Amino acid sequence: MRGMTNPVGHEVSDPRFDAYLLDMMDEDRFAGAALVMRAGEVIHAKGYGKATSELDNGVTTEFHVASVSKQFTAAAIMQLVEQGLIDLNRSINNYLPEHYRTQRWDVVTVHHLLSHTGGVPDYAVERDYYDVVDGFCLGDTVDGMIREAMATPLDFIPGTQHDYSNIGFTLLGVAIEHVSGSPFEDYLRDNILAPMGMQSSRVHVIGHVPTPREASGHRWNEELGALAKDEVVTLPVTAPDGGLVTTLGDFVKWADIYFGETQSILTEESIQR
């Protein structure tokens, strides 16, 4: 991606990739946006299908990217490691508010949570106390999720197994807030999104108001024979484990950190970690 020659602000179409993605629409019911680059040049950037019932997907459509958000939470943790405020090998209890500490987690390190090897039982898809709107946890739901995890034995000895964990990143988000003194969304905006030039990105939090360019979630409706707005909560998410909203152009800026591009938010050592 070095020296990107054209910003992702307008559609660019390559017939080869276009044909491939149109086939995906037909065969796999794909809807979204796709970008292909070669030697720093955008050679294909185009939207496919519907963003909402009124709006087609395009290169500036804003998408909720779910668990892709976790790498941003990880980057925030590594920034705090660089500042000497967090030690990857110390228990997560050291970085949580006192009311979220439990003896069970004395052996669960920050590194365990980053690498999905902590053994903390994940939050469930449904609970009576959940306040979930369009798949996003609101109100006291996150507090309930954490307290439920605190009261449940670890699934395995930390570091001995790998088990994908959403709650682990929820806890990392709480740690970021506690250590930095800033709400998670403010920390991410000020220390990651803004420095990376990701002006069209934000975190979905309480009070979120969709913009006119924001895509709705869709799933295949067999009765209609078409993609329809997803009215089913398949998995509730919290801001640190799945709350990022971003665009193709912004994500290209983020991806630059993996290609050795000049950036100011992390050292090369932290990126490798």
C-alpha positions in Angstrom: 0.0 0.0 0.0 3.0 2.3 0.1 2.4 5.7 -1.5 -1.3 5.2 -2.2 -1.9 7.2 -5.4 -5.6 7.8 -5.3 -7.8 8.2 -2.2 -10.8 6.0 -1.7 -13.4 8.7 -2.3 -14.8 7.6 -5.6 -15.6 4.3 -7.3 -12.9 2.5 -9.3 -13.9 -0.6 -11.2 -11.7 -3.4 -12.6 -13.8 -5.8 -14.7 -12.0 -8.9 -13.3 -12.7 -8.2 -9.7 -16.2 -6.8 -10.5 -17.2 -10.1 -12.2 -15.9 -12.1 -9.2 -17.8 -10.0 -6.7 -21.0 -10.0 -8.8 -20.7 -13.8 -8.8 -20.4 -13.6 -5.0 -23.6 -11.6 -4.9 -25.4 -14.2 -6.9 -24.0 -17.3 -5.3 -23.2 -16.3 -1.7 -25.6 -13.4 -1.3 -22.8 -11.0 -0.6 -23.6 -7.3 0.1 -21.0 -4.8 1.2 -18.0 -3.0 -0.3 -14.6 -4.3 -1.6 -11.3 -2.8 -2.3 -8.2 -4.1 -4.2 -4.8 -2.3 -4.3 -1.6 -3.1 -6.1 1.7 -1.2 -5.6 -0.1 1.6 -3.7 -2.7 2.1 -6.4 -6.4 1.5 -5.8 -7.5 -0.7 -8.8 -10.9 -1.6 -7.6 -13.2 0.1 -5.0 -16.9 -0.5 -5.3 -20.1 -1.2 -3.3 -22.5 -4.0 -3.8 -26.0 -4.5 -2.8 -28.1 -2.4 -0.4 -26.8 -0.5 2.6 -30.4 0.3 3.7 -33.8 -0.1 2.1 -33.2 3.2 0.4 -29.5 3.3 -0.1 -27.0 1.2 -2.1 -23.6 0.3 -0.7 -20.8 2.5 -2.0 -17.1 3.4 -1.3 -18.1 5.9 1.4 -20.7 3.6 3.1 -20.1 3.3 6.9 -20.1 -0.3 8.1 -20.3 -1.8 11.6 -17.3 -4.1 11.3 -18.0 -6.3 14.4 -15.0 -8.2 15.7 -12.6 -6.4 13.4 -12.9 -3.8 16.2 -10.7 -6.1 18.5 -7.5 -5.1 16.8 -8.1 -1.4 17.6 -8.7 -2.4 21.3 -5.4 -4.4 21.1 -3.6 -1.3 19.7 -4.9 0.8 22.5 -3.6 -1.7 25.1 -0.2 -1.7 23.4 -0.1 2.1 23.6 -0.6 1.9 27.3 2.1 -0.8 27.5 4.5 1.5 25.7 3.7 4.2 28.3 4.5 1.8 31.1 0.9 1.9 32.4 0.1 -1.8 31.6 2.3 -4.9 31.8 1.2 -7.7 29.5 2.3 -10.3 32.0 0.5 -9.0 35.0 -3.1 -10.0 36.0 -5.9 -8.1 34.4 -7.1 -7.4 38.0 -4.3 -4.8 38.3 -6.0 -2.7 35.6 -9.7 -3.1 36.4 -11.8 -1.0 38.8 -11.9 -2.7 42.2 -15.6 -3.7 41.8 -14.6 -5.8 38.7 -11.8 -7.7 40.3 -12.1 -11.3 41.4 -9.6 -13.8 42.8 -10.4 -16.1 39.9 -8.7 -13.7 37.5 -5.4 -13.4 39.5 -3.9 -15.9 37.0 -5.4 -14.2 33.9 -2.9 -11.8 32.4 -3.5 -9.0 29.9 -1.6 -11.1 27.3 -4.0 -14.1 27.9 -7.0 -11.9 27.1 -5.3 -10.4 24.0 -4.5 -13.9 22.7 -7.9 -15.5 23.6 -6.2 -17.9 26.0 -7.6 -16.6 29.3 -10.3 -19.1 30.0 -12.8 -16.5 31.1 -16.3 -17.8 30.1 -17.7 -15.7 27.3 -21.0 -13.8 27.5 -24.1 -15.6 26.3 -26.2 -14.8 23.3 -29.3 -14.2 25.5 -29.9 -13.2 29.1 -33.0 -11.8 30.8 -31.1 -8.7 32.0 -29.7 -7.9 28.5 -30.7 -4.5 27.1 -29.7 -5.0 23.4 -30.7 -2.7 20.5 -29.8 -3.8 17.0 -27.2 -6.2 18.4 -25.4 -3.6 20.6 -25.4 -3.8 24.4 -26.7 -0.8 26.2 -27.3 0.4 29.7 -26.4 -2.0 32.5 -25.9 -5.0 30.2 -22.1 -4.8 30.1 -22.0 -4.6 33.9 -24.2 -7.7 34.1 -22.0 -9.6 31.6 -18.8 -8.8 33.6 -20.4 -9.7 37.0 -21.7 -13.0 35.5 -18.2 -13.9 34.3 -16.7 -13.0 37.7 -19.0 -15.5 39.4 -18.3 -18.3 36.9 -15.2 -20.6 37.1 -12.6 -20.3 34.4 -13.1 -22.7 31.5 -9.5 -23.8 31.6 -6.1 -22.9 33.1 -5.0 -19.6 31.4 -2.4 -20.2 28.7 -3.2 -23.9 28.2 -5.9 -23.5 25.5 -7.2 -21.1 22.9 -10.9 -20.2 23.0 -12.2 -17.1 21.1 -13.4 -14.7 23.7 -15.5 -11.6 23.3 -15.7 -10.9 27.1 -11.9 -10.8 27.2 -11.9 -7.7 25.0 -14.8 -6.2 26.9 -12.5 -6.5 30.0 -9.6 -5.0 28.0 -11.9 -2.0 27.1 -12.7 -1.5 30.8 -9.0 -1.6 31.6 -8.3 1.0 29.0 -10.9 3.3 30.6 -9.6 2.7 34.1 -5.9 3.2 33.3 -6.4 6.1 30.9 -9.2 7.9 32.8 -11.1 8.3 29.5 -14.2 6.6 28.1 -13.3 3.9 25.7 -14.7 5.7 22.7 -12.9 8.9 23.5 -9.6 7.1 24.0 -9.9 5.4 20.7 -10.9 8.6 18.9 -8.1 10.7 20.3 -5.3 8.2 20.3 -5.9 5.9 17.3 -8.6 7.1 14.9 -7.7 10.8 14.7 -3.9 10.2 14.5 -4.4 7.7 11.7 -6.6 10.2 9.8 -9.7 8.0 10.2 -12.2 10.8 10.3 -15.2 8.8 9.1 -14.8 6.2 11.9 -16.3 6.1 15.4 -17.4 3.7 18.1 -21.0 2.6 18.5 -22.1 3.6 22.1 -25.2 4.6 24.0 -27.0 7.4 22.1 -25.6 6.3 18.7 -27.4 8.0 15.9 -26.9 6.4 12.4 -25.7 8.7 9.7 -27.3 8.8 6.2 -24.3 6.7 4.9 -24.5 4.0 7.6 -25.3 0.5 6.5 -27.9 -1.6 8.3 -27.3 -5.3 9.1 -28.9 -7.7 6.6 -29.6 -11.4 6.4 -31.1 -13.7 3.8 -34.8 -14.0 4.0 -36.0 -17.2 2.4 -39.6 -16.1 2.2 -38.7 -12.9 0.3 -35.9 -14.5 -1.6 -33.8 -11.5 -0.8 -31.6 -9.8 1.8 -33.7 -8.1 4.4 -32.9 -6.0 7.5 -31.6 -8.2 10.3 -34.2 -8.1 13.1 -32.6 -11.0 14.9 -30.0 -10.5 17.6 -27.4 -13.1 16.6 -24.8 -12.0 19.2 -24.8 -8.9 21.4 -21.6 -6.9 21.2 -19.9 -4.4 23.5 -17.9 -1.4 22.2 -14.4 -2.9 22.7 -15.1 -6.3 21.2 -17.3 -5.2 18.3 -18.4 -1.5 18.2 -16.3 0.1 15.5 -18.0 1.8 12.5 -15.7 2.6 9.6 -15.3 2.9 5.8 -13.2 1.4 3.1 -11.0 4.6 2.9 -10.5 4.7 6.6 -9.7 1.0 6.9 -7.0 1.4 4.2 -5.3 4.0 6.4 -5.5 1.6 9.3 -4.1 -1.3 7.3 -1.0 0.8 6.5 0.4 0.0 9.9 0.8 -3.7 8.8 2.8 -2.7 5.7 5.5 -0.7 7.4 4.0 2.7 6.5 5.0 5.8 8.6 2.6 6.2 11.5 2.7 7.7 15.0 0.5 5.5 17.2 2.7 2.4 17.8 6.3 1.3 17.7 7.2 -1.5 15.3 7.8 -3.8 18.2 4.2 -3.3 19.5 2.9 -3.9 16.0 4.8 -7.2 15.8 3.5 -8.2 19.2 
